[in-house]
Amino acid sequence: MNILIIYGTTEGQTRRVADFLSKEFQNLNHAVTLSDANGTPPSPSGFDAVIIGASMHMERYQEPVLYYIREHHATLNATTSAFYSVSLTAASDDEASWQDLRHITERFLIAGHWRPALVEYVAGALRFTKYDFFKKFIMRQIAKRASQSAATGEDKEYTDWSALKLFSAKIIQLAASAPVTVRPEESDFEAVC
Ligand SMILES: Cc1cc2nc3c(=O)[nH]c(=O)nc-3n(C[C@H](O)[C@H](O)[C@H](O)COP(=O)(O)O)c2cc1C
């Protein structure tokens, strides 16, 4: 299969997840194109599966990811596609924070007119050694709210790599069972949306 992975990242964890997924697919002999939404990501046309990832900062995902989704929503909705969200909230067991996370994600996907077949919530990382004063302050508040022990000020990765292995397997399964469809040109959709 021909798989496209697009990601938005601020401190690098979402790219680490994209790299991991890419290696998983390549190990199964699939071809992978990996691209940062901040650069010039390719159109999703012609790929068998498209995975898009973004991370949460101050309750928002990266704007270039939203622009990409909006521009290509017609093709994304006609392809096996999945979204992964990276956040600290996903590492917590606080139900109210999880509800916020789900609402923000739903609003983001609706704003992009995209209905991915799968949405995966990925626990991110604390990188105190890389944060400036402002980010350290913000992260202490967020980590406290999300019940994480941020008092130590140490770096910590919460990402569950075995859950991501399962996520990659589900994508392959979905793409393999997807009916072959004739994909209209994106411009055909733009006219009606
Ligand atoms: C300034 C800042 C703001 C953040 N805001 C949120 C937030 O609102 N909700 C949340 O769950 N996580 C938040 N996080 C945690 C990030 O989502 C987490 O560190 C993630 O691993 C970052 O992914 P990235 O390295 O790909 O950017 C924030 C992190 C920073 C540094």
Ligand as a Chemical Component Dictionary entry (heavy atoms), coordinates in Angstrom:
data_LIG
# 
_chem_comp.id                   LIG 
_chem_comp.type                 NON-POLYMER 
_chem_comp.pdbx_formal_charge   0 
_chem_comp.three_letter_code    LIG 
# 
loop_
_chem_comp_atom.comp_id 
_chem_comp_atom.atom_id 
_chem_comp_atom.alt_atom_id 
_chem_comp_atom.type_symbol 
_chem_comp_atom.charge 
_chem_comp_atom.model_Cartn_x 
_chem_comp_atom.model_Cartn_y 
_chem_comp_atom.model_Cartn_z 
_chem_comp_atom.pdbx_ordinal 
LIG C1  C1  C 0 2.935  25.653 25.944 1  
LIG C2  C2  C 0 2.254  24.298 25.967 2  
LIG C3  C3  C 0 0.867  24.231 25.991 3  
LIG C4  C4  C 0 0.233  22.986 26.054 4  
LIG N1  N1  N 0 -1.133 22.933 26.090 5  
LIG C5  C5  C 0 -1.757 21.728 26.258 6  
LIG C6  C6  C 0 -3.183 21.665 26.383 7  
LIG O1  O1  O 0 -3.896 22.669 26.298 8  
LIG N2  N2  N 0 -3.730 20.440 26.603 9  
LIG C7  C7  C 0 -2.987 19.303 26.705 10 
LIG O2  O2  O 0 -3.538 18.225 26.920 11 
LIG N3  N3  N 0 -1.646 19.330 26.535 12 
LIG C8  C8  C 0 -1.012 20.511 26.321 13 
LIG N4  N4  N 0 0.339  20.562 26.187 14 
LIG C9  C9  C 0 1.102  19.298 26.183 15 
LIG C10 C10 C 0 1.488  18.899 24.761 16 
LIG O3  O3  O 0 0.353  18.539 24.009 17 
LIG C11 C11 C 0 2.474  17.717 24.854 18 
LIG O4  O4  O 0 3.658  18.177 25.470 19 
LIG C12 C12 C 0 2.794  17.095 23.508 20 
LIG O5  O5  O 0 3.682  16.013 23.709 21 
LIG C13 C13 C 0 3.395  18.108 22.542 22 
LIG O6  O6  O 0 3.542  17.493 21.276 23 
LIG P1  P1  P 0 4.581  18.079 20.220 24 
LIG O7  O7  O 0 5.950  17.879 20.835 25 
LIG O8  O8  O 0 4.393  17.254 19.006 26 
LIG O9  O9  O 0 4.252  19.501 20.014 27 
LIG C14 C14 C 0 1.003  21.786 26.072 28 
LIG C15 C15 C 0 2.398  21.873 25.994 29 
LIG C16 C16 C 0 3.030  23.102 25.947 30 
LIG C17 C17 C 0 4.536  23.161 25.893 31 
# 
loop_
_chem_comp_bond.comp_id 
_chem_comp_bond.atom_id_1 
_chem_comp_bond.atom_id_2 
_chem_comp_bond.value_order 
_chem_comp_bond.pdbx_ordinal 
LIG C1  C2  SING 1  
LIG C2  C3  SING 2  
LIG C2  C16 DOUB 3  
LIG C3  C4  DOUB 4  
LIG C4  N1  SING 5  
LIG C4  C14 SING 6  
LIG N1  C5  DOUB 7  
LIG C5  C6  SING 8  
LIG C5  C8  SING 9  
LIG C6  O1  DOUB 10 
LIG C6  N2  SING 11 
LIG N2  C7  SING 12 
LIG C7  O2  DOUB 13 
LIG C7  N3  SING 14 
LIG N3  C8  DOUB 15 
LIG C8  N4  SING 16 
LIG N4  C9  SING 17 
LIG N4  C14 SING 18 
LIG C9  C10 SING 19 
LIG C10 O3  SING 20 
LIG C10 C11 SING 21 
LIG C11 O4  SING 22 
LIG C11 C12 SING 23 
LIG C12 O5  SING 24 
LIG C12 C13 SING 25 
LIG C13 O6  SING 26 
LIG O6  P1  SING 27 
LIG P1  O7  DOUB 28 
LIG P1  O8  SING 29 
LIG P1  O9  SING 30 
LIG C14 C15 DOUB 31 
LIG C15 C16 SING 32 
LIG C16 C17 SING 33 
# 
